[in-house]
Amino acid sequence: EPPNNVVNAEPLKYMGEVAGYMRRQGTVVTIFLRGTNSLATVFEDLNFEMTTFSTTNGNYGKVHRGFYDEFINLKAYLLRGNLNSCSKIVIAGHSMGAAVATLMGLYCSVIIRKPVEVYTFGSPKVGNTDFVKAFDKHVSKSYRYVNSEDPIPFLPNTCWYHHVKEGLYMENNKVVKRDSTIALCCIFDCLVCCAGVRRDPIDDHHIDSYLESLKAVSHT
């Protein structure tokens, strides 16, 4: 069953690394995606292997193979939702669910051809520059929230991977907008946390931490 705070939502899938839920309110469809396994699994899957993001309308760069495989598994369930009859699609995801939400956002934009809004929290990098350019062009709205000391958005740590648009970094109860290039000072902050000077940076990745950050930002 969906979590208690996700009402009137139908599960898309429970097998694999990502669980999904779909809710229809009038003509708006909202899709929620979250990781199902431990954070250790996230690190294991953040390898460098890439594959082509292929659709019936063409190819849109290269993306992380593990995230792509999860997207393909969820896509069959997604298409059962008769999305052609909706007016807008809203997709939200955390961690590995955020990575899949990013892929799903581009797919819905270029194949289903509906206005799409994507909200991600603690997303790792998903694809190469060609994928990022396609996503930034076709997805009408994208908000990529990052806790300032969350290490997952730094991964995979290779020049082949890049972030999509609208990076919104939450720190000191405010939102700081940055481009997809993460500053060296942020990397240093994460290293300091890992060294034990501050709290464990993994705490900043948990969904509860993101909820706390959003509440703090909304009250400032």
Summary of the structure (lengths in Angstrom):
residues: 220
radius of gyration: 16.6
end to end distance: 34.6
largest distance: 52.5
contacts: 713
relative contact order: 0.13
helix: 38%
strand: 30%
